[in-house]
Structures are given as C-alpha cells and as structure tokens.
Amino acid sequence: MLHVRSIWNGAISFGLVSIPIKVVNATESHSISFRQIHLDDGGRIRYRKVCELEDSEVSTAEIGKAYEDADGTLIPITDEDLASLPIPTARTIEIVAFVPADRIDPLQMDTAYYLSANGVPAAKPYVLLREALKRSQKVAVAKFALRGRERLGMLRVVGDVIAMHGLLWPDEIRATDEVAPDADVTVRDKELDLADALMDTLGEVDLADLHDDYREAVEELVTAKAEGHEAPAAPSGEKSGGKVLDLMAALEKSVRAAKESRGEETDEAEETTGTGEDAEVTHLPARKSATRGPARTAPKEVGGKKSTSTAKKAAAKKTAAKKSTARKSTAKESTAKTTAKTTAKTTAKTADGGTAKSTGGTAGSRTSAKKTAAKKTTTKKSAPRKRASA
C-alpha cells in the first residue's frame, strides 16, 4: 500500500495515544472519459487557464487559492494559513466517540479512504486500535480537516486495515418530505406476497460477481470504430420502463422471469391473473342464438347400449305405467267393495225365512255382476218361494 500516493499525512488521536498515518484513496474510478472535439475538423477542444489581468495563460505552479468576498474582493489564502488554523483537526483525525455501526445513516457516507501506519513506530498503536475496534464491534466517529474544511469521519476495520469513510454533516442531508408520494396508496396483502416471492426468487448475490456492462459496451464500441467496423447493434428485446398497467401481472411475470433465469421450473398455478397486457385470454366457442334454441348433438351409442337420454325416457314411461296400473287397481277394489255391500243388503231383504239362492260365481266383469244381482232380486220378489225337497 505504501506505493500508493497519499493525499494527506497526519495522525489519529486516540485519547493520549497518537498514531502517525497516511491517508490514501480507497476507491478508483474505471469510467471511460471522453474528450471534447470540434465537429467540423475533429480538432481537440482544450481549456486554458488565463489570467484576466494579463490575458495570458499561466501554469499550475503559478496558481493559488483565494476567498471571494461579497463585494467581489479576492482574499488570498495559502496552504500555510490553513495548516496554522487553531483547531486540533488541522493535521489530526480526532476520535470523539465509539458507536454501533447501525447508528450511522448510509446517506451520510461519502468518500472512502484507507489509513496506513506511517513508519515502524506507528505499527503497534495502529494494530492496537484495529483490534479494539474488532472486539468492540463498533465504529469510531472522528473529526478531521481536509481540503479546506472540517469533516466527519467513520473509522472501521476492513481486513487488516483501518478504513475511514467521510461523512456528511447531518444538516447536509435533505429531508424526504418533498420526495415521498403525495397520494394515499394502499398495498394489498397479495401484492406484498408476490413482492416477497420475487425477493426470495432473486435471492442473494456476491457483489464480486457484478460488473459494469455499460463500460464493456462502450469499450466494444470504441474498439469496433477504431478498427473500422460497424458499431455493435443494440440487443433486441422487450422495452423496459414505461407505465405499469397491471401491478399484479408485472409482479407475477417478474417472478416467472427470475425463476427461468435461475433454471427453476415455474408452476402452472402462477399464470397471470391480472387484467393488463400480460393476461392470457381463452376464447370460448360461439353459441347459437337463443331464439333457435341451443344446439344439441345426438349422443353416440357405445357397445350396443342405449344412450343416457333414451334410458331416462324409458324409465319415465315405466314409472307412468306403474302409476296408471296402481290407479286402476285402486278403482277396481273400490268397485268390488261397493258391489259386495249392495248384494249383502239385497239378500237380507229377500231372505224371508228361506234360503236364498247363491248369487256367487265369478262374473266376467264387475258391471255384469251388478246387473245379474238386480235381475235375481226382481225375480225373487215376483215368484212364490219353493221349498227345497228333502
């Protein structure tokens, strides 16, 4: 790490312990930078630092810094003036407290630095502070001065090194009142369930596996144009963004897409049920008009058996026949009872001490029996009785 150019030299103040350190940048930018050119001839556009009073270009060594007053007056400020400020953080990272890491709002995080022990004597107190931070599972909050202003910092352990994150002051964080949605929005439990399912499907990722696709695409573009080839075509696919017409359909589609990208099988029950563009429509066959009646198809006979409809009709006919037979049987029984009563009354009247002749016998029908009984009664009344021979 010592070969990395330091941007600030000073010391960490840990109580009465002073740890000489060097501050180096912990990050580096890999973004591709472009130059400005003149479109007519491709000439390079450069910015030159010119003195307004002399109207001439000056070098970096001739440039200093100054504070512009309200009336436009420039007050020169030198590096020696800033170094001699009567504050303890001019060349010192002063630790003021130790707090749990979750007490630091990520919004406050700014540029990250590595703190390197400056010299052999600094190694022992440096390791002492590093191990104390590890065992306490806390971070150190510090104040330091860098580039003309006092800043907040957070010290934590990264591997075997103490890292420092520059922190914004609390009053530099904007409030969220003007950013939150104005309208009252209600989220249904089913939507939350789908969001949870999408989060579970996406799962975790190793940040080391992520890379800058945009930078790679720009590098391919530059290489192709440098070699005189055509620029790579944009990949064809669905357009992202735009207005979400159906939140449920979008969530369900996202879950399926995430599962497919991971090689997982999707269930049929996860088909889109929303009403948006992603919903699947099943067309039903058209029906005939109601005035013509529903179209029916004659049932097929299987194995010589009658169809269910024919069997139902036959069963209905048998039931009707049974009911009719039962009704006729009941009527016959009623007629027979009436005839028997009438015959008994007539026989009782004509039997005057004698023996009435039998009126039994089986008639062909109950009506003939009535007529026969009536004729016998009339004959017995008109003819004299004969005594039976011994």
Disulfide bonds with the S-S distance in Angstrom:
none
